[in-house]
Amino acid sequence: MSGSGRMSGSVRAVGRALHFPFTGTARGIRKATHAHGAGESGLGKLIELHGVNGAGDVMITIALASTVFFSVPTDEARGRVALYLAITMAPFTVLAPVIGPLLDRLPHGRRAAMAGAMLARALLALVLSGAVATGSIEMYPAALGVLVSSKAYGVVRSAVVPRLLPPRFSLVKANSRVTLGGLLATGIAAPVGAGLQALGPRYPLYGAFVIFVAGTFLSFSLPRKVDSAKGEAVALLAADEQHLHGPHRQPVKRPGLRTVGIAVTHALGANAALRWLSGFLTFFLAFLLREHPLTGQSAAVSLGMVAVSAGAGNALGTAVGAWLRSRAPELIIVTVVAVVLGAAITAAVFFGAFLVACMAAIAGFSQALAKLSLDALIQRDVPELVRTSAFARSETLLQVCWVFGGAVGIVMPLNGTLGLSVAAAVVALGWLTTVRGLLSSVRHGSGAKPRVA
């Protein structure tokens, strides 16, 4: 009896040892995401959901990249990616502006909308798993569906964050927490997806299916208050007259983005230039480094190094944004765009492996910090009545700019100096057309003082 008892105890000890890495990791993640009141407000669950979203998206990206990009010679790959953009992202640029207004009509079903976006991508991942194996045309409409569903999730997530702010939390800090959660999950899922890809192109998509199914159920774990639209209205690009149905029936102006001060519109323009740059670098460097890898490295390793640099820069920018909170967002945007412009000019003039990696890191850092600063300005200058909708519309515009940047990156000749010179010119245009307005808003004290954590 004593021998069997010792054996049973040993088995339990081994079971606990094997179980601890998973339960311990889960408890650690839950402790981090629920810190500083995020657990009580529900923000912690949104951070976890966004991590699931990022992990699933990176699985699909790995599978499609291997099928469309790495499986064929460079010239054919450019044609395939161009076809991919034409069939998927071109319609997406038309659909993207419609997604925000459409979801504005469903303010009481945000959890269901997020769950629907997750479930749609789960099912589309199964469709893609068959298409990538056969190379059928089904891959392109399925990929379009993934893009639209991902965008729909992003728009709803932007609307949900203000509803889940813990006490004394700024919107910038909350957004940075959510973004960091997604970046960390993406970093963890990427090597897992690469390992699954080694087994075959279908397996990352099977992984995406499982992840998005989990996200479907996790969406309904968000607090019910995210479905509330109390005090909200639709943000317009310009002011709109609406007739009240009260006893006096006097027309009133509903505020729009153009009527809340110059800071928001100029910040959006600067961010549009940075998002265009991101799309451009994604595709241009992908083809350039495949044809001309970094010194002593293979094409895959070169792309990986640049991708890691961009991801690290993005994560650092998000962390710095959380630390800066809402301090002088106009000056932050002016500064980071100027830094990107300087980096692009330097990389174009002295083109080399090290400068390309630095350029990717600086672009990622600046894009993250500028976006958080834009969020701060929207929080500060846009009336609460239309603030949620304003976030959705600004993100739609930035996504369309990314698509246009990617299209230019595909058609550019594979000349590093020429490509980065074009990138520098676009960033310069974005900076020159917005710097005066942003600095003017600082001098005139545009907007109210932001709420900080």
C-alpha positions in Angstrom: 0.0 0.0 0.0 2.8 2.4 0.9 4.5 1.6 -2.4 1.4 2.3 -4.4 0.9 5.5 -2.4 4.4 6.7 -3.2 3.8 5.8 -6.8 0.6 7.7 -6.9 2.2 10.7 -5.2 5.0 10.6 -7.8 2.6 10.6 -10.6 0.7 13.6 -9.2 4.0 15.4 -8.7 5.0 14.7 -12.3 1.6 15.8 -13.5 1.9 19.1 -11.5 5.3 19.7 -13.0 4.1 19.2 -16.5 1.0 21.2 -15.9 2.7 24.2 -14.2 4.3 25.7 -17.3 0.9 26.1 -18.8 -1.1 27.1 -15.7 1.7 29.3 -14.4 2.0 31.0 -17.8 -1.8 31.5 -17.9 -1.8 33.0 -14.4 1.1 35.3 -15.3 -0.7 36.5 -18.5 -3.9 37.1 -16.6 -2.1 39.0 -13.8 -0.4 41.3 -16.4 -3.5 41.9 -18.5 -5.7 42.5 -15.4 -3.3 44.9 -13.5 -4.2 48.4 -12.4 -8.0 48.0 -12.5 -8.0 46.5 -16.0 -9.5 43.2 -14.7 -12.4 45.0 -12.9 -13.2 47.3 -15.9 -13.1 44.5 -18.5 -10.1 45.9 -20.4 -8.0 42.9 -19.4 -10.3 40.6 -21.4 -10.1 42.9 -24.4 -6.3 42.8 -24.2 -6.5 39.0 -24.2 -9.0 39.0 -27.1 -6.7 41.3 -29.1 -3.8 38.9 -28.4 -5.9 36.1 -29.8 -6.7 38.2 -32.8 -3.0 39.0 -33.5 -2.0 35.3 -33.1 -4.6 34.2 -35.6 -3.8 36.8 -38.1 -0.1 36.0 -38.1 -0.9 32.3 -38.7 -2.8 33.3 -41.9 -0.1 35.7 -42.9 2.6 33.0 -42.7 0.5 30.6 -44.8 -0.3 33.1 -47.5 3.3 34.5 -47.6 4.7 31.0 -48.2 2.1 30.4 -51.0 2.0 33.7 -52.8 5.6 34.9 -52.2 8.2 32.3 -51.4 7.0 29.4 -53.5 7.9 30.9 -56.9 10.7 33.0 -58.5 10.8 36.7 -57.8 9.3 37.9 -61.1 6.4 35.5 -60.8 6.0 36.4 -57.1 5.6 40.1 -58.0 2.9 39.1 -60.4 1.2 37.0 -57.8 1.3 39.6 -55.1 0.1 42.2 -57.6 -2.8 39.9 -58.4 -3.4 39.4 -54.7 -3.6 43.1 -54.2 -5.9 43.6 -57.2 -8.3 40.9 -56.2 -8.3 41.4 -52.5 -7.0 44.8 -51.4 -8.4 46.9 -54.3 -12.0 45.9 -53.4 -11.0 46.3 -49.7 -10.3 50.0 -50.3 -13.8 50.3 -51.5 -15.3 48.3 -48.7 -13.2 49.7 -45.9 -14.9 53.2 -45.8 -18.3 51.4 -45.6 -17.4 49.2 -42.6 -17.3 51.9 -40.0 -20.7 53.5 -40.9 -22.2 50.0 -41.2 -21.0 49.1 -37.7 -22.2 52.4 -36.4 -25.7 51.1 -37.0 -25.0 48.1 -34.7 -23.9 49.8 -31.5 -25.8 47.3 -29.3 -24.2 44.3 -30.9 -20.5 44.9 -30.5 -19.7 41.7 -28.8 -21.6 39.8 -31.4 -19.9 41.8 -34.2 -16.4 40.9 -32.8 -17.4 37.3 -32.4 -18.8 37.3 -36.0 -15.5 38.7 -37.3 -13.6 35.9 -35.4 -15.9 33.1 -36.6 -15.7 34.4 -40.2 -11.9 34.2 -40.2 -12.1 30.8 -38.6 -14.2 29.5 -41.5 -12.2 31.3 -44.1 -9.0 29.8 -42.7 -10.5 26.3 -43.5 -11.3 27.5 -47.0 -7.8 28.8 -47.4 -6.3 25.5 -46.2 -7.8 23.8 -49.2 -6.9 26.6 -51.6 -3.2 26.9 -50.7 -2.7 23.2 -51.3 -4.2 23.3 -54.8 -3.4 26.9 -55.7 -7.1 27.5 -56.7 -8.6 30.9 -57.3 -10.6 30.5 -54.1 -7.6 31.8 -52.2 -8.2 35.4 -53.3 -11.8 36.0 -52.4 -11.2 34.1 -49.1 -8.2 36.3 -48.4 -10.4 39.4 -49.1 -12.9 38.0 -46.6 -10.1 37.7 -44.0 -9.1 41.3 -44.6 -12.6 42.6 -44.3 -13.3 40.6 -41.2 -10.0 41.7 -39.6 -10.9 45.4 -40.4 -14.4 44.9 -38.9 -12.9 43.6 -35.7 -10.5 46.5 -35.6 -13.2 49.1 -36.0 -15.4 47.5 -33.3 -12.3 47.2 -31.0 -11.7 51.0 -31.4 -15.3 51.6 -30.3 -15.1 49.2 -27.3 -11.9 50.6 -25.7 -13.5 53.8 -24.4 -16.2 51.8 -22.7 -13.6 49.7 -20.7 -11.3 52.4 -19.3 -10.3 51.7 -15.7 -10.4 54.6 -13.2 -7.7 57.2 -13.9 -6.7 55.5 -17.2 -6.2 57.7 -20.3 -7.4 56.3 -23.6 -3.8 56.4 -24.9 -2.6 54.2 -22.1 -5.4 51.8 -22.6 -4.8 51.6 -26.4 -1.1 51.1 -25.8 -1.9 48.2 -23.4 -4.2 46.6 -26.0 -1.6 47.1 -28.8 1.2 45.7 -26.7 -0.9 42.6 -25.9 -1.4 42.0 -29.7 2.3 42.5 -30.5 3.4 40.1 -27.8 0.9 37.5 -28.9 2.0 37.9 -32.5 5.7 37.5 -31.5 4.8 34.3 -29.7 2.6 32.9 -32.4 5.0 33.7 -35.3 7.6 31.0 -34.5 4.8 28.5 -33.8 3.3 29.3 -37.2 6.7 28.9 -38.9 7.0 25.5 -37.2 3.6 24.5 -38.5 4.5 25.8 -41.9 7.4 23.4 -42.0 4.8 20.5 -41.8 2.9 21.9 -44.7 1.1 25.1 -45.9 -2.2 23.9 -44.5 -1.1 23.6 -40.9 -0.8 27.3 -39.9 -4.3 27.7 -41.3 -5.6 24.9 -39.1 -3.9 26.7 -36.2 -5.6 29.9 -37.2 -9.0 28.1 -37.2 -8.5 26.9 -33.6 -7.4 30.3 -32.5 -10.3 32.2 -34.1 -12.8 29.7 -32.7 -11.4 30.5 -29.2 -11.7 34.2 -30.0 -15.3 33.7 -31.0 -16.2 32.5 -27.5 -13.8 35.0 -25.8 -15.7 37.9 -27.5 -18.8 37.1 -25.4 -16.8 37.2 -22.2 -16.5 41.0 -22.5 -18.7 43.0 -20.2 -22.2 43.7 -21.4 -21.5 47.5 -21.2 -19.5 47.4 -24.4 -22.9 46.9 -26.2 -24.2 50.2 -24.8 -24.3 53.2 -27.1 -25.5 55.6 -24.5 -24.3 59.1 -25.4 -22.8 58.2 -28.7 -23.5 59.5 -32.2 -21.9 59.2 -35.6 -18.8 61.4 -36.4 -18.9 63.1 -39.8 -16.0 64.6 -41.7 -17.8 67.9 -41.6 -20.6 69.4 -39.4 -24.1 68.2 -40.2 -27.4 69.9 -39.5 -29.9 67.7 -37.8 -33.5 68.7 -36.8 -34.5 68.0 -33.3 -37.9 66.5 -32.7 -38.5 68.5 -29.5 -41.1 71.2 -29.1 -39.0 73.9 -30.7 -37.7 71.8 -33.7 -34.6 74.0 -34.0 -31.8 72.7 -36.3 -28.5 72.0 -34.5 -25.0 71.3 -35.7 -23.7 67.8 -35.0 -19.9 68.2 -34.6 -17.6 66.5 -37.2 -13.8 66.0 -37.4 -13.3 69.2 -39.4 -15.1 71.3 -36.8 -13.2 70.3 -33.7 -9.9 72.1 -34.5 -7.0 71.7 -36.8 -5.0 69.4 -34.6 -7.0 66.2 -35.3 -7.1 66.6 -39.1 -3.4 67.5 -39.4 -2.5 64.6 -37.1 -4.5 62.3 -39.2 -2.7 63.6 -42.3 0.7 63.0 -40.7 -0.3 59.5 -39.7 -1.6 58.8 -43.2 1.9 59.5 -44.5 3.4 57.1 -42.0 0.9 54.4 -42.7 1.5 54.8 -46.4 5.2 54.3 -45.6 4.5 51.2 -43.7 2.6 49.6 -46.6 5.3 50.7 -49.0 8.2 49.3 -47.0 6.3 46.0 -46.4 6.1 45.1 -50.0 9.1 47.0 -51.5 11.6 45.5 -49.0 10.0 42.1 -49.3 10.9 42.0 -53.0 14.1 43.9 -52.7 15.6 41.7 -50.0 14.5 38.6 -51.8 16.4 39.6 -54.9 19.3 41.4 -53.0 19.6 39.8 -49.5 21.5 41.5 -46.7 25.2 40.8 -46.8 25.9 37.1 -45.9 22.3 36.2 -45.3 19.6 34.4 -47.2 16.5 36.1 -48.4 14.3 34.5 -45.7 16.8 35.5 -42.9 17.1 39.1 -44.4 13.3 39.5 -44.4 13.1 38.1 -40.9 15.8 40.5 -39.6 13.9 43.5 -41.0 10.6 42.2 -39.8 12.0 41.8 -36.3 13.5 45.3 -36.4 10.1 46.8 -37.4 8.3 44.8 -34.8 10.7 45.8 -32.0 10.4 49.4 -33.1 6.6 49.2 -33.0 6.6 47.6 -29.6 9.1 50.2 -28.3 7.0 53.0 -29.7 3.9 51.6 -28.0 5.7 51.4 -24.7 7.0 54.9 -25.0 3.6 56.1 -25.9 2.2 54.6 -22.7 4.9 56.3 -20.7 4.4 59.7 -22.3 0.6 59.3 -21.9 -0.9 62.4 -23.5 1.9 64.9 -23.2 2.1 67.3 -26.1 0.8 64.9 -28.8 1.2 67.5 -31.6 4.9 68.0 -30.8 5.4 64.2 -30.7 3.8 63.7 -34.1 5.9 66.6 -35.6 9.1 65.1 -34.1 8.6 61.5 -35.1 7.7 62.3 -38.7 10.7 64.5 -38.9 12.9 61.6 -37.5 11.4 59.2 -40.1 12.1 61.6 -42.9 15.7 62.0 -41.8 16.1 58.2 -41.6 14.6 57.7 -45.0 16.9 60.3 -46.6 19.9 58.8 -44.9 19.0 55.2 -45.9 18.4 56.4 -49.5 21.7 58.2 -49.8 23.9 55.6 -47.9 21.9 52.5 -48.8 23.1 49.4 -46.9 22.0 46.5 -44.8 22.4 48.2 -41.4 20.5 51.3 -42.5 17.7 49.3 -44.0 17.2 47.5 -40.6 17.4 50.9 -38.8 14.9 52.4 -41.2 12.4 49.6 -40.5 12.8 50.0 -36.7 12.5 53.8 -36.8 9.4 53.5 -39.1 7.8 51.0 -36.7 8.6 53.1 -33.6 7.3 56.3 -35.2 4.1 54.8 -36.6 3.2 53.4 -33.2 4.0 56.6 -31.3 2.2 58.9 -33.9 -0.9 56.7 -33.8 -1.1 56.9 -30.0 -0.7 60.7 -30.2 -3.5 60.8 -32.8 -5.6 58.8 -30.3 -4.8 61.4 -27.6 -5.9 64.3 -29.8 -9.1 62.6 -30.7 -9.8 62.0 -27.0 -8.9 65.7 -26.3 -10.5 67.6 -29.1 -13.4 65.4 -30.4 -16.6 65.7 -28.3 -17.5 62.5 -26.4 -20.8 62.3 -28.4 -18.9 61.4 -31.6 -15.5 60.2 -30.2 -16.1 56.5 -30.7 -17.1 56.9 -34.3 -14.2 59.2 -34.9 -11.8 56.4 -33.9 -13.4 54.0 -36.3 -13.3 56.4 -39.3 -9.7 57.5 -38.7 -8.5 53.9 -38.6 -10.3 53.2 -41.9 -8.5 56.0 -43.6 -5.2 54.9 -42.3 -5.8 51.3 -43.5 -6.6 52.6 -47.0 -3.3 54.6 -47.0 -1.5 51.4 -46.1 -3.0 49.6 -49.1 -2.0 52.4 -51.5 1.5 52.4 -50.1 1.7 48.6 -50.6 0.6 49.0 -54.2 3.4 51.5 -55.0 5.9 49.2 -53.3 5.0 46.3 -55.6 5.4 48.3 -58.9 8.6 50.1 -57.9 11.8 49.0 -59.6 14.0 47.0 -57.2 16.5 49.8 -56.6 17.0 50.6 -52.9 18.1 54.2 -53.4 15.2 55.0 -55.8 12.6 53.3 -53.6 13.6 55.0 -50.4 13.9 58.3 -52.2 10.3 58.0 -53.2 9.4 57.0 -49.6 11.2 60.1 -48.3 9.4 62.3 -50.7 6.0 61.1 -49.6 6.9 61.4 -45.9 8.3 64.9 -46.6 5.0 65.9 -48.2 3.0 64.6 -45.2 5.3 66.5 -42.8 5.3 69.8 -44.7 1.5 69.9 -45.1 0.8 69.2 -41.4 3.7 70.6 -39.4 2.4 74.2 -39.5 -1.1 73.3 -38.4 0.1 71.1 -35.6 2.5 73.7 -34.2 -0.2 76.3 -34.6 -2.6 74.2 -32.5 0.1 74.0 -29.8 0.6 77.8 -29.7 -3.1 78.5 -29.6 -3.8 75.8 -27.0 -6.3 73.8 -29.1 -8.7 71.6 -27.2 -9.1 70.9 -23.6 -6.6 69.4 -21.3 -6.5 65.6 -21.8 -7.3 63.2 -19.0 -4.1 61.3 -17.9 -3.5 58.2 -16.0 
